[in-house]
Amino acid sequence: MHPGGSMARVSTSRALLCAGLAVVAMPLGAQQYPVRPVRIIVPTSPPGGADVVARLIAPGLTERLGQQFIVDNRAGASTMIGGEAAAKAPPDGYTLLMGISTLAINPVAFKKVPYDALRDFAPITQAVNQTLMLVAHPSFPARSVKEVVAIAKARPGDVSYSSPGFGTNPQMGMELFLYMTGTRMLHVPYRGGGESIIAVTSGHVSASVASMLGALPQVRAGRLRALGVTSAARVAGAPDIPTIAEAGVPGYESLQWYGLLAPTGTPKDIIARLHKEASAILRAPEVSERLANDGGTVVGGTPEEFGRFIRAETEKWAKVAKGAGIRPE
């Protein structure tokens, strides 16, 4: 046997051994993720907008990645209960958060927030920008935005409105409406978007600014009356509903956003894979069309883009709070 051939075989064996050891050294999650069910924490109650978006994404991730993606509603404390549970979970890709606008609002609304949105979460993708809707119980006498303003001015502090909690985007949207119209209403906070909508449909409160994803089905069923949408332009899926700006409050606009995040420290290749799959699901015609019909716009941006967006939103709300003299509770 030629000595050169023997040496070549030894070198090849060593190379294969080293390659095998390198594979073994790789984290199991990075190789085979996911190997067990994944939990998506939604910090609001169904049928709020964050819950709707999570339940649109979860089945697609289950199909694409071969493990169950389970929606886990943890409502309360203006989304901070769910946010804290996600922030403190192991950073292994098996606990995710369907983040909401309150990630950027809570730091200016509350003295104590049990997590830092910029430090404790790894962005995956900004999923959807959502139009909100001013709605009222059918028994409430107002049938237009101008009539809401007239009634609120005639009965200051007497008309009640619900929200998913203090400091949430719907509550801030209503407060912006009240500020711009010089009116007052009684704020009744609930533990999430779903409970807030139920409060209006059951007649416990008169009105609310709510996610269209959760409220529009109730409007179509006749359990709520739609008075205006919070976007600058009308929504394609509900073209008969005017914008609040055109219905009597010029310049008014307030939007809500949802996005997928993981605890900081989650492996970057898991983040990259989740971004790839979630973005593809969101852009699927059946999903994007459903969202568009209910006032949602698919974003699906990169983790880096989502991180910059959250930082910009946090800075924006801090400036708004300072300018308006809002003090954290």
C-alpha positions as a Markdown table, in Angstrom:
| # | Residue | x | y | z |
|---|---|---|---|---|
| 1 | Met | 0.0 | 0.0 | 0.0 |
| 2 | His | 1.3 | 3.4 | -0.9 |
| 3 | Pro | 2.1 | 5.5 | 2.2 |
| 4 | Gly | 0.6 | 8.6 | 0.6 |
| 5 | Gly | -2.8 | 6.9 | 0.3 |
| 6 | Ser | -2.7 | 5.9 | 4.0 |
| 7 | Met | -1.9 | 9.5 | 5.0 |
| 8 | Ala | -4.7 | 10.8 | 2.8 |
| 9 | Arg | -7.2 | 8.5 | 4.5 |
| 10 | Val | -6.1 | 9.5 | 8.0 |
| 11 | Ser | -6.4 | 13.2 | 7.0 |
| 12 | Thr | -9.9 | 12.6 | 5.6 |
| 13 | Ser | -10.9 | 10.7 | 8.8 |
| 14 | Arg | -9.7 | 13.6 | 10.9 |
| 15 | Ala | -11.6 | 16.1 | 8.8 |
| 16 | Leu | -14.8 | 14.1 | 9.1 |
| 17 | Leu | -14.3 | 13.7 | 12.9 |
| 18 | Cys | -13.7 | 17.5 | 13.3 |
| 19 | Ala | -16.8 | 18.2 | 11.2 |
| 20 | Gly | -18.8 | 15.8 | 13.3 |
| 21 | Leu | -17.6 | 17.4 | 16.6 |
| 22 | Ala | -18.5 | 20.8 | 15.2 |
| 23 | Val | -22.1 | 19.7 | 14.5 |
| 24 | Val | -22.4 | 18.2 | 18.0 |
| 25 | Ala | -21.1 | 21.5 | 19.5 |
| 26 | Met | -23.9 | 23.5 | 17.8 |
| 27 | Pro | -26.9 | 24.2 | 20.0 |
| 28 | Leu | -29.6 | 21.6 | 19.5 |
| 29 | Gly | -32.2 | 24.4 | 19.2 |
| 30 | Ala | -30.3 | 26.1 | 16.4 |
| 31 | Gln | -30.1 | 22.8 | 14.5 |
| 32 | Gln | -33.5 | 21.3 | 14.9 |
| 33 | Tyr | -35.8 | 24.2 | 16.2 |
| 34 | Pro | -38.5 | 23.6 | 17.2 |
| 35 | Val | -38.4 | 20.2 | 18.9 |
| 36 | Arg | -41.4 | 20.9 | 21.1 |
| 37 | Pro | -44.5 | 23.2 | 21.2 |
| 38 | Val | -43.9 | 27.0 | 21.2 |
| 39 | Arg | -45.9 | 29.4 | 23.2 |
| 40 | Ile | -47.0 | 32.8 | 21.8 |
| 41 | Ile | -48.0 | 35.1 | 24.8 |
| 42 | Val | -50.7 | 37.6 | 23.8 |
| 43 | Pro | -50.9 | 40.3 | 26.6 |
| 44 | Thr | -54.6 | 41.0 | 25.9 |
| 45 | Ser | -57.8 | 39.0 | 25.9 |
| 46 | Pro | -59.7 | 37.7 | 22.9 |
| 47 | Pro | -61.1 | 39.0 | 20.6 |
| 48 | Gly | -58.7 | 41.9 | 20.6 |
| 49 | Gly | -56.5 | 42.8 | 17.7 |
| 50 | Ala | -53.3 | 41.3 | 19.1 |
| 51 | Asp | -55.1 | 38.0 | 19.7 |
| 52 | Val | -56.5 | 38.0 | 16.1 |
| 53 | Val | -53.0 | 38.6 | 14.6 |
| 54 | Ala | -51.5 | 35.9 | 16.8 |
| 55 | Arg | -54.2 | 33.4 | 15.8 |
| 56 | Leu | -53.6 | 34.2 | 12.1 |
| 57 | Ile | -49.8 | 33.6 | 12.4 |
| 58 | Ala | -49.8 | 30.6 | 14.8 |
| 59 | Pro | -51.4 | 28.0 | 12.5 |
| 60 | Gly | -49.0 | 28.9 | 9.7 |
| 61 | Leu | -46.0 | 28.5 | 11.9 |
| 62 | Thr | -47.3 | 25.2 | 13.1 |
| 63 | Glu | -47.6 | 24.0 | 9.5 |
| 64 | Arg | -44.3 | 25.3 | 8.4 |
| 65 | Leu | -42.1 | 24.3 | 11.4 |
| 66 | Gly | -43.8 | 21.1 | 12.4 |
| 67 | Gln | -44.6 | 21.9 | 16.0 |
| 68 | Gln | -47.6 | 23.4 | 17.7 |
| 69 | Phe | -47.5 | 27.2 | 18.2 |
| 70 | Ile | -50.0 | 27.8 | 21.0 |
| 71 | Val | -51.6 | 31.2 | 21.7 |
| 72 | Asp | -51.5 | 31.9 | 25.4 |
| 73 | Asn | -53.6 | 35.0 | 26.5 |
| 74 | Arg | -52.1 | 36.7 | 29.6 |
| 75 | Ala | -54.2 | 39.9 | 29.9 |
| 76 | Gly | -54.0 | 42.6 | 32.5 |
| 77 | Ala | -52.1 | 45.6 | 33.8 |
| 78 | Ser | -52.1 | 47.3 | 30.5 |
| 79 | Thr | -50.4 | 44.3 | 28.8 |
| 80 | Met | -47.6 | 44.3 | 31.4 |
| 81 | Ile | -48.6 | 40.9 | 32.9 |
| 82 | Gly | -48.0 | 39.2 | 29.6 |
| 83 | Gly | -45.0 | 41.3 | 28.7 |
| 84 | Glu | -43.3 | 40.4 | 32.0 |
| 85 | Ala | -44.0 | 36.7 | 31.5 |
| 86 | Ala | -42.4 | 36.8 | 28.1 |
| 87 | Ala | -39.4 | 38.9 | 29.2 |
| 88 | Lys | -38.6 | 36.5 | 32.0 |
| 89 | Ala | -39.0 | 33.3 | 30.0 |
| 90 | Pro | -35.9 | 31.3 | 28.9 |
| 91 | Pro | -34.4 | 32.8 | 25.7 |
| 92 | Asp | -34.6 | 29.5 | 23.8 |
| 93 | Gly | -37.2 | 30.3 | 21.2 |
| 94 | Tyr | -40.0 | 28.4 | 22.9 |
| 95 | Thr | -41.7 | 31.5 | 24.4 |
| 96 | Leu | -42.6 | 34.4 | 22.1 |
| 97 | Leu | -44.6 | 37.7 | 22.6 |
| 98 | Met | -47.1 | 39.2 | 20.4 |
| 99 | Gly | -46.0 | 42.8 | 21.3 |
| 100 | Ile | -48.4 | 45.7 | 21.0 |
| 101 | Ser | -48.0 | 49.5 | 21.0 |
| 102 | Thr | -48.0 | 49.6 | 24.8 |
| 103 | Leu | -44.4 | 48.5 | 24.7 |
| 104 | Ala | -43.6 | 52.0 | 23.8 |
| 105 | Ile | -46.4 | 53.8 | 25.7 |
| 106 | Asn | -46.1 | 52.1 | 29.2 |
| 107 | Pro | -42.8 | 53.7 | 30.1 |
| 108 | Val | -44.5 | 57.1 | 30.0 |
| 109 | Ala | -47.8 | 55.9 | 31.5 |
| 110 | Phe | -46.4 | 54.0 | 34.6 |
| 111 | Lys | -43.7 | 54.6 | 37.1 |
| 112 | Lys | -42.9 | 50.9 | 37.3 |
| 113 | Val | -42.8 | 48.7 | 34.3 |
| 114 | Pro | -41.4 | 45.2 | 35.0 |
| 115 | Tyr | -39.3 | 45.0 | 31.9 |
| 116 | Asp | -37.5 | 47.3 | 29.4 |
| 117 | Ala | -38.8 | 46.9 | 25.9 |
| 118 | Leu | -35.5 | 47.9 | 24.3 |
| 119 | Arg | -33.3 | 45.8 | 26.6 |
| 120 | Asp | -35.4 | 42.7 | 27.4 |
| 121 | Phe | -36.8 | 41.7 | 24.0 |
| 122 | Ala | -35.3 | 40.6 | 20.7 |
| 123 | Pro | -37.5 | 41.9 | 17.8 |
| 124 | Ile | -38.6 | 39.3 | 15.2 |
| 125 | Thr | -40.9 | 41.3 | 12.9 |
| 126 | Gln | -43.3 | 44.2 | 13.0 |
| 127 | Ala | -46.4 | 42.3 | 11.9 |
| 128 | Val | -49.3 | 44.7 | 11.4 |
| 129 | Asn | -50.3 | 48.3 | 11.7 |
| 130 | Gln | -53.9 | 48.5 | 12.8 |
| 131 | Thr | -56.6 | 51.1 | 12.3 |
| 132 | Leu | -58.8 | 51.7 | 15.4 |
| 133 | Met | -62.4 | 52.5 | 15.4 |
| 134 | Leu | -64.7 | 54.8 | 17.5 |
| 135 | Val | -67.7 | 52.6 | 18.3 |
| 136 | Ala | -70.8 | 52.9 | 20.5 |
| 137 | His | -73.5 | 50.7 | 21.9 |
| 138 | Pro | -76.6 | 50.7 | 19.6 |
| 139 | Ser | -78.6 | 52.3 | 22.4 |
| 140 | Phe | -76.2 | 55.3 | 22.6 |
| 141 | Pro | -78.1 | 58.2 | 20.9 |
| 142 | Ala | -75.1 | 59.5 | 18.9 |
| 143 | Arg | -75.0 | 58.4 | 15.3 |
| 144 | Ser | -72.0 | 60.5 | 14.2 |
| 145 | Val | -68.8 | 61.9 | 15.5 |
| 146 | Lys | -70.3 | 65.4 | 15.8 |
| 147 | Glu | -73.2 | 64.0 | 17.9 |
| 148 | Val | -70.7 | 62.2 | 20.2 |
| 149 | Val | -68.9 | 65.6 | 20.7 |
| 150 | Ala | -72.2 | 67.4 | 21.4 |
| 151 | Ile | -73.4 | 64.8 | 23.9 |
| 152 | Ala | -70.1 | 64.7 | 25.7 |
| 153 | Lys | -70.1 | 68.5 | 25.9 |
| 154 | Ala | -73.6 | 68.6 | 27.3 |
| 155 | Arg | -72.8 | 65.8 | 29.8 |
| 156 | Pro | -69.1 | 66.3 | 30.7 |
| 157 | Gly | -67.7 | 63.2 | 32.5 |
| 158 | Asp | -71.1 | 61.5 | 32.4 |
| 159 | Val | -70.6 | 59.4 | 29.2 |
| 160 | Ser | -68.4 | 56.4 | 29.8 |
| 161 | Tyr | -65.9 | 54.7 | 27.6 |
| 162 | Ser | -63.9 | 51.5 | 27.9 |
| 163 | Ser | -60.3 | 50.6 | 27.1 |
| 164 | Pro | -58.0 | 47.6 | 27.3 |
| 165 | Gly | -56.3 | 49.4 | 30.2 |
| 166 | Phe | -54.6 | 52.7 | 31.2 |
| 167 | Gly | -51.9 | 53.7 | 28.9 |
| 168 | Thr | -53.0 | 51.4 | 26.1 |
| 169 | Asn | -53.1 | 52.7 | 22.5 |
| 170 | Pro | -57.0 | 52.6 | 22.4 |
| 171 | Gln | -57.1 | 54.6 | 25.6 |
| 172 | Met | -54.6 | 57.1 | 24.4 |
| 173 | Gly | -56.5 | 57.3 | 21.1 |
| 174 | Met | -59.7 | 58.2 | 23.0 |
| 175 | Glu | -57.8 | 60.7 | 25.1 |
| 176 | Leu | -56.5 | 62.3 | 22.0 |
| 177 | Phe | -60.0 | 62.6 | 20.7 |
| 178 | Leu | -61.3 | 64.1 | 23.9 |
| 179 | Tyr | -58.3 | 66.6 | 24.0 |
| 180 | Met | -58.9 | 67.7 | 20.4 |
| 181 | Thr | -62.6 | 68.1 | 20.9 |
| 182 | Gly | -62.4 | 69.8 | 24.3 |
| 183 | Thr | -64.6 | 67.1 | 25.9 |
| 184 | Arg | -64.5 | 64.8 | 28.9 |
| 185 | Met | -65.7 | 61.2 | 29.4 |
| 186 | Leu | -65.5 | 58.7 | 32.2 |
| 187 | His | -62.7 | 56.1 | 31.5 |
| 188 | Val | -63.4 | 52.5 | 32.5 |
| 189 | Pro | -60.3 | 50.4 | 32.0 |
| 190 | Tyr | -60.5 | 46.6 | 31.5 |
| 191 | Arg | -57.9 | 43.8 | 31.3 |
| 192 | Gly | -57.6 | 43.6 | 27.5 |
| 193 | Gly | -59.1 | 44.5 | 24.2 |
| 194 | Gly | -61.6 | 41.6 | 24.2 |
| 195 | Glu | -63.0 | 42.6 | 27.6 |
| 196 | Ser | -63.2 | 46.3 | 26.5 |
| 197 | Ile | -65.2 | 45.4 | 23.4 |
| 198 | Ile | -67.5 | 43.1 | 25.4 |
| 199 | Ala | -68.1 | 46.0 | 27.8 |
| 200 | Val | -69.5 | 48.1 | 24.9 |
| 201 | Thr | -71.5 | 45.3 | 23.3 |
| 202 | Ser | -73.1 | 44.5 | 26.6 |
| 203 | Gly | -74.0 | 48.2 | 27.3 |
| 204 | His | -71.9 | 48.5 | 30.4 |
| 205 | Val | -70.2 | 51.6 | 28.8 |
| 206 | Ser | -71.4 | 53.8 | 26.0 |
| 207 | Ala | -68.4 | 53.9 | 23.7 |
| 208 | Ser | -64.8 | 52.9 | 23.0 |
| 209 | Val | -61.9 | 53.3 | 20.6 |
| 210 | Ala | -61.1 | 49.7 | 19.7 |
| 211 | Ser | -59.1 | 47.6 | 17.3 |
| 212 | Met | -61.0 | 47.1 | 14.0 |
| 213 | Leu | -59.8 | 43.5 | 14.0 |
| 214 | Gly | -61.8 | 42.9 | 17.2 |
| 215 | Ala | -64.7 | 45.5 | 16.7 |
| 216 | Leu | -65.6 | 45.2 | 13.1 |
| 217 | Pro | -67.2 | 41.8 | 13.3 |
| 218 | Gln | -69.3 | 43.1 | 16.2 |
| 219 | Val | -70.3 | 46.1 | 14.0 |
| 220 | Arg | -71.3 | 43.8 | 11.1 |
| 221 | Ala | -73.4 | 41.7 | 13.5 |
| 222 | Gly | -75.2 | 44.8 | 14.7 |
| 223 | Arg | -73.9 | 44.7 | 18.3 |
| 224 | Leu | -71.9 | 47.9 | 17.9 |
| 225 | Arg | -72.3 | 51.1 | 15.9 |
| 226 | Ala | -69.3 | 52.4 | 14.1 |
| 227 | Leu | -68.8 | 56.1 | 14.1 |
| 228 | Gly | -65.4 | 56.6 | 12.6 |
| 229 | Val | -62.0 | 55.1 | 12.0 |
| 230 | Thr | -58.8 | 56.5 | 13.4 |
| 231 | Ser | -56.7 | 56.4 | 10.2 |
| 232 | Ala | -56.0 | 59.3 | 7.9 |
| 233 | Ala | -57.9 | 57.5 | 5.0 |
| 234 | Arg | -60.9 | 55.2 | 5.0 |
| 235 | Val | -60.4 | 51.5 | 5.3 |
| 236 | Ala | -60.9 | 49.5 | 2.1 |
| 237 | Gly | -62.9 | 46.7 | 3.9 |
| 238 | Ala | -65.3 | 49.3 | 5.4 |
| 239 | Pro | -65.5 | 52.2 | 3.0 |
| 240 | Asp | -68.8 | 53.4 | 4.4 |
| 241 | Ile | -67.3 | 54.3 | 7.7 |
| 242 | Pro | -65.8 | 57.9 | 7.7 |
| 243 | Thr | -62.5 | 58.8 | 9.2 |
| 244 | Ile | -62.8 | 60.7 | 12.5 |
| 245 | Ala | -60.8 | 63.5 | 10.8 |
| 246 | Glu | -63.4 | 64.0 | 8.0 |
| 247 | Ala | -66.3 | 63.4 | 10.4 |
| 248 | Gly | -65.6 | 66.5 | 12.5 |
| 249 | Val | -62.1 | 66.3 | 14.1 |
| 250 | Pro | -59.6 | 67.6 | 11.5 |
| 251 | Gly | -56.1 | 66.3 | 11.8 |
| 252 | Tyr | -57.0 | 63.4 | 14.1 |
| 253 | Glu | -55.1 | 60.1 | 13.5 |
| 254 | Ser | -54.1 | 57.3 | 15.9 |
| 255 | Leu | -52.9 | 53.8 | 14.9 |
| 256 | Gln | -51.9 | 50.7 | 16.8 |
| 257 | Trp | -49.2 | 48.2 | 15.9 |
| 258 | Tyr | -48.5 | 44.5 | 16.6 |
| 259 | Gly | -45.2 | 42.6 | 16.3 |
| 260 | Leu | -43.5 | 39.3 | 17.2 |
| 261 | Leu | -40.7 | 39.4 | 19.8 |
| 262 | Ala | -38.6 | 36.9 | 21.8 |
| 263 | Pro | -36.7 | 37.3 | 25.1 |
| 264 | Thr | -33.3 | 38.9 | 24.6 |
| 265 | Gly | -30.6 | 36.2 | 24.2 |
| 266 | Thr | -32.7 | 34.0 | 21.9 |
| 267 | Pro | -30.3 | 32.6 | 19.2 |
| 268 | Lys | -30.0 | 34.8 | 16.2 |
| 269 | Asp | -30.6 | 31.9 | 13.8 |
| 270 | Ile | -33.9 | 31.1 | 15.5 |
| 271 | Ile | -34.9 | 34.8 | 15.3 |
| 272 | Ala | -34.0 | 34.8 | 11.6 |
| 273 | Arg | -36.0 | 31.6 | 10.9 |
| 274 | Leu | -39.1 | 32.9 | 12.7 |
| 275 | His | -38.8 | 36.2 | 10.9 |
| 276 | Lys | -38.7 | 34.4 | 7.5 |
| 277 | Glu | -41.6 | 32.2 | 8.2 |
| 278 | Ala | -43.8 | 34.8 | 10.0 |
| 279 | Ser | -43.3 | 37.3 | 7.2 |
| 280 | Ala | -44.2 | 34.7 | 4.5 |
| 281 | Ile | -47.4 | 33.9 | 6.5 |
| 282 | Leu | -48.4 | 37.5 | 6.8 |
| 283 | Arg | -47.9 | 38.2 | 3.1 |
| 284 | Ala | -50.0 | 35.2 | 2.0 |
| 285 | Pro | -53.0 | 36.5 | 0.1 |
| 286 | Glu | -55.6 | 35.0 | 2.4 |
| 287 | Val | -54.0 | 36.5 | 5.5 |
| 288 | Ser | -53.1 | 40.0 | 4.1 |
| 289 | Glu | -56.6 | 40.3 | 2.5 |
| 290 | Arg | -58.3 | 39.4 | 5.8 |
| 291 | Leu | -56.2 | 42.0 | 7.6 |
| 292 | Ala | -56.8 | 44.7 | 5.0 |
| 293 | Asn | -60.6 | 44.1 | 5.2 |
| 294 | Asp | -60.4 | 44.8 | 8.9 |
| 295 | Gly | -58.1 | 47.9 | 8.7 |
| 296 | Gly | -54.8 | 46.1 | 9.1 |
| 297 | Thr | -51.7 | 46.7 | 7.0 |
| 298 | Val | -49.1 | 44.0 | 6.8 |
| 299 | Val | -45.5 | 45.2 | 7.6 |
| 300 | Gly | -43.3 | 42.1 | 8.0 |
| 301 | Gly | -40.1 | 44.1 | 8.3 |
| 302 | Thr | -36.7 | 42.8 | 9.5 |
| 303 | Pro | -35.8 | 42.4 | 13.1 |
| 304 | Glu | -33.4 | 45.4 | 12.8 |
| 305 | Glu | -36.2 | 47.5 | 11.3 |
| 306 | Phe | -38.6 | 46.5 | 14.0 |
| 307 | Gly | -36.0 | 47.4 | 16.7 |
| 308 | Arg | -35.5 | 50.8 | 15.3 |
| 309 | Phe | -39.3 | 51.3 | 15.1 |
| 310 | Ile | -39.8 | 50.5 | 18.8 |
| 311 | Arg | -37.1 | 52.9 | 19.8 |
| 312 | Ala | -38.6 | 55.7 | 17.7 |
| 313 | Glu | -42.1 | 55.0 | 19.1 |
| 314 | Thr | -40.7 | 55.1 | 22.6 |
| 315 | Glu | -39.0 | 58.4 | 22.0 |
| 316 | Lys | -42.2 | 59.8 | 20.3 |
| 317 | Trp | -44.5 | 58.9 | 23.2 |
| 318 | Ala | -42.0 | 60.4 | 25.7 |
| 319 | Lys | -42.1 | 63.7 | 23.9 |
| 320 | Val | -45.9 | 63.6 | 23.6 |
| 321 | Ala | -46.2 | 62.9 | 27.4 |
| 322 | Lys | -43.8 | 65.7 | 28.2 |
| 323 | Gly | -45.5 | 68.2 | 26.0 |
| 324 | Ala | -49.0 | 67.2 | 27.3 |
| 325 | Gly | -47.9 | 67.2 | 30.9 |
| 326 | Ile | -48.8 | 63.5 | 31.3 |
| 327 | Arg | -47.4 | 62.1 | 34.5 |
| 328 | Pro | -46.9 | 58.3 | 35.0 |
| 329 | Glu | -49.1 | 56.6 | 37.6 |
